[in-house]
Every structure is written in C-alpha cells, then in structure tokens.
Amino acid sequence: MPRTERTAEIEWEGNLARGHGELSAGSSGAFRLPFTLASRIGNPEGKTSPEELLAAAHGGCFTTSLAGELTGLGHPPERLEVSCRIALDEVAANGHQIVGSEVTVRATVPGIDEATFSEAVRLADEGCPFASMLRRSGAEVTVDASFT
C-alpha cells in the first residue's frame, strides 16, 4: 500500500471551560462535528470528542483489516458488526492518557471454523495500524470476537 495521508481541520472559540470547537474532515469533506470540553469528559449532549473519533478510527481500521484477512483465508464475511470503546483516564505523573481500546466483533462468516476465525482475528489485530499505535503508547487493546 502506498503512503496515505489524510487531513482534518479544527476550529476553537473561547476558553477551555466554556469554549467550543468544530472538527472537520479536510480530505473528504465528509463531516463537520461540534465538540467541547464537556463532550470529552462529561455528557456528550450531541457533540463528539477526539476520543470518540479515535474509537471510530480504530474500529473502522480493525473492520477492514478483518474483512481482508477473512477474504484472504477463503471465507469472505457476510457481515461484520464492530464496536470500539476508548478509555481516557488520569495516569499518575502523565496527565490524561488513552489507557485502553476494547474492540467487540460479531461476524457472520459462512463455512468458517473456530480456528480459522481466531487466526483471522489475530492477523487483523496485528495488521491494524491503530491497534499497533495504541499498544506502543501503552494502552491496553483487547478484541472480543465471535461468529455465526
């Protein structure tokens, strides 16, 4: 795969406590999403956060990686339902850090056995750049995967 670059733009107005911002997809123009400090650490109230976007990025990355691995092993998926939960927490002497990412997968893959599915999940996790980045940063990454 060739080097890929994507961009996002962020605008912010006001102080941290009462300010507000907007995250937008610079490369695709696919979204403009509002965010605030409250949406990061409290009730989102219809706004996003960098952590929510990281959860979407990690989940999306893992999903395409798993689809590729299953297809490569001769079992293209019929359906993949993936969720990802990112945990942000206070770490002593390091401030707020991403400490975990939990990926949950429910897959419909006709004709696959447990060993082949488990291997595809392992390879997908190893091949997901977001999982690698999160692990290198010290975050715990887990994958709970099942299939029918």
C-alpha positions as CSV (number, residue, x, y, z in Angstrom):
1,M,0.0,0.0,0.0
2,P,1.4,3.4,-0.9
3,R,1.8,6.1,1.8
4,T,-1.5,7.6,2.6
5,E,-2.2,11.0,4.2
6,R,-5.5,12.5,5.4
7,T,-6.2,15.8,6.9
8,A,-8.6,17.3,9.4
9,E,-9.2,20.9,10.4
10,I,-10.1,22.1,13.9
11,E,-11.6,25.5,14.9
12,W,-11.9,26.6,18.5
13,E,-13.5,29.7,20.1
14,G,-13.3,30.7,23.7
15,N,-11.7,29.4,26.8
16,L,-11.4,25.7,27.7
17,A,-14.4,25.5,30.1
18,R,-16.9,27.4,28.0
19,G,-15.4,27.3,24.6
20,H,-16.5,25.2,21.7
21,G,-15.0,23.9,18.5
22,E,-15.6,22.0,15.3
23,L,-13.7,19.2,13.8
24,S,-14.0,18.8,10.0
25,A,-12.7,16.2,7.5
26,G,-10.3,18.1,5.4
27,S,-9.5,15.3,3.0
28,S,-13.0,14.2,2.2
29,G,-15.3,16.9,3.4
30,A,-17.4,14.1,4.9
31,F,-18.2,15.8,8.2
32,R,-18.2,18.9,10.4
33,L,-18.6,17.9,14.0
34,P,-19.0,20.1,17.1
35,F,-17.0,19.4,20.3
36,T,-16.5,20.9,23.7
37,L,-14.6,20.1,26.9
38,A,-17.9,18.8,28.3
39,S,-18.3,16.4,25.3
40,R,-14.8,15.0,26.1
41,I,-15.2,14.4,29.9
42,G,-19.0,14.6,30.6
43,N,-22.3,14.2,28.8
44,P,-21.7,14.5,25.1
45,E,-25.0,16.3,24.5
46,G,-24.9,15.6,20.8
47,K,-21.3,16.6,20.3
48,T,-18.3,14.4,19.5
49,S,-14.8,14.2,21.0
50,P,-11.4,13.2,19.8
51,E,-11.7,10.0,21.8
52,E,-15.0,9.1,20.0
53,L,-13.3,9.8,16.7
54,L,-10.4,7.6,17.8
55,A,-12.8,4.8,18.7
56,A,-14.4,5.1,15.2
57,A,-10.9,5.1,13.6
58,H,-9.7,2.1,15.5
59,G,-13.0,0.2,14.9
60,G,-13.0,1.1,11.2
61,C,-9.4,0.1,10.8
62,F,-9.9,-3.3,12.5
63,T,-13.1,-3.9,10.5
64,T,-11.3,-3.5,7.1
65,S,-8.3,-5.5,8.4
66,L,-10.6,-8.4,9.4
67,A,-12.6,-8.3,6.2
68,G,-9.3,-8.6,4.3
69,E,-7.9,-11.4,6.5
70,L,-11.2,-13.4,6.2
71,T,-11.3,-13.0,2.5
72,G,-7.6,-13.9,2.1
73,L,-8.3,-17.1,4.1
74,G,-11.1,-18.0,1.7
75,H,-14.0,-17.0,3.9
76,P,-15.3,-13.6,2.9
77,P,-17.6,-12.2,5.6
78,E,-21.2,-11.8,5.0
79,R,-21.5,-9.2,7.8
80,L,-19.2,-7.6,10.4
81,E,-20.6,-5.7,13.3
82,V,-17.8,-4.0,15.2
83,S,-17.8,-1.6,18.1
84,C,-14.9,0.1,19.8
85,R,-14.7,1.7,23.2
86,I,-11.8,4.0,24.0
87,A,-10.9,4.7,27.6
88,L,-9.3,8.0,28.7
89,D,-8.0,8.2,32.3
90,E,-5.7,10.1,34.6
91,V,-2.3,8.5,34.8
92,A,0.0,9.4,37.6
93,A,2.7,11.9,36.5
94,N,1.4,11.7,32.9
95,G,-2.0,13.5,33.0
96,H,-4.9,12.3,30.9
97,Q,-3.9,9.4,28.6
98,I,-5.7,6.9,26.4
99,V,-5.4,3.7,28.5
100,G,-7.5,1.2,26.6
101,S,-9.3,0.3,23.5
102,E,-11.9,-2.5,23.5
103,V,-13.0,-3.9,20.2
104,T,-16.1,-6.1,20.0
105,V,-16.8,-8.1,16.9
106,R,-19.9,-10.1,15.9
107,A,-19.3,-11.7,12.5
108,T,-21.4,-13.7,10.1
109,V,-19.0,-15.8,8.1
110,P,-20.5,-18.8,6.3
111,G,-18.5,-22.0,6.4
112,I,-15.7,-20.9,8.8
113,D,-14.4,-22.9,11.7
114,E,-13.2,-21.6,15.1
115,A,-9.5,-22.0,14.4
116,T,-9.6,-20.2,11.1
117,F,-11.8,-17.4,12.5
118,S,-9.4,-16.9,15.5
119,E,-6.5,-16.8,13.2
120,A,-8.2,-14.1,11.0
121,V,-8.9,-12.0,14.2
122,R,-5.3,-12.3,15.3
123,L,-3.9,-11.3,12.0
124,A,-6.4,-8.5,11.7
125,D,-5.4,-7.1,15.1
126,E,-1.7,-7.4,14.2
127,G,-2.3,-5.7,10.9
128,C,-4.3,-2.8,12.2
129,P,-2.1,0.3,12.4
130,F,-4.4,1.9,15.1
131,A,-4.1,-1.2,17.3
132,S,-0.3,-1.0,16.9
133,M,-0.2,2.7,17.7
134,L,-2.3,2.3,20.8
135,R,-0.2,-0.6,22.1
136,R,3.0,1.3,21.5
137,S,1.6,4.2,23.6
138,G,1.0,1.9,26.5
139,A,-2.8,1.4,26.0
140,E,-4.3,-2.0,26.6
141,V,-6.0,-3.2,23.4
142,T,-8.5,-6.1,23.6
143,V,-10.6,-7.9,21.0
144,D,-13.7,-9.9,21.8
145,A,-14.8,-11.6,18.6
146,S,-17.5,-14.2,17.9
147,F,-19.0,-15.5,14.7
148,T,-22.1,-17.3,13.4
